[in-house]
Amino acid sequence: MPPLFRLLIIVALAAIIASLGSALFHLSRGTGEEDSRKMARALTIRIALSLGLFALLMIAWYAGLIAPQAVIPH
């Protein structure tokens, strides 16, 4: 797997985790409707990032950049 592609995956995963953290912060603060909107926006961003990462992985698999690994039982 090319190093740039691996870095892109790691950055996407970090952004997903950061978005989840932001949603948790606004959920725990929960002082009003503004926090609810910010939490919903953070979760929407997380969903978009997750779908984008999934699409990126499918495109990389189709292009031959990554390959599935077989599970070998012992």
N, C-alpha and C positions, 0 to 999 in steps of 0.2 A: 504494500500500500504506500503510495507516495506521501512524503512527510507533510506536504501542504494540505492534502486531503485529511490526514489524521489530525492536524491542527484545527481544521475547519470543524471536524466532528467534536473535538474537545471544547472548542469555543461555543458551539451550539448547545452542548450539554451543560456547560457552565451558565449560559444565558437562560436555559430552562430552569435550572436550580435557582438562579437569582430571581426569576419571575415568580417562582413558587414561594421564595422567601419574602418577596414584596407582598404577595397576597396574604401570607400568614401574618405579616406585620399589620396590615390593614384589617384583617379579621380580628386579631387580638386587641387592637386599639378600639375599633368599632364604636366610635363616638357619634356617628351620624350617617346621613345618606351619602355624603361625599366619600367617606371611607368605603361604603358599599360599592360605589361606582369605581373607585380606584382598585378595589379587590377584583371586581368583575373584569376590569380592563387588564389587570395583571394575569388573570387566568385565561383571558382570550389570547393574550400574547403568548402564553405558554402553549396553548393548543396550536396556534399558528406555527410556533417554532418546532413543536413536536411533529406536526404534519410536514413541515419543510425538511426536517432532518430525515424523516421516513422516505420522502420523495428523493432526497439526495442519495440515500443509501440504495434505493431501488435503481436509480440511474447509474450509480457507480457499479452495482452488480451487473446491470445490463451491459455496461461499457467494458466490463472485465477488469475493473480496478480492484475489486474485492471478490473473494470466492468463498462459498460456504465450506465449513470444515466438517468432516465426518466425525461422529462420536464412535469411538472404538471401545467396546466393553472389555473389561479385563477378566 
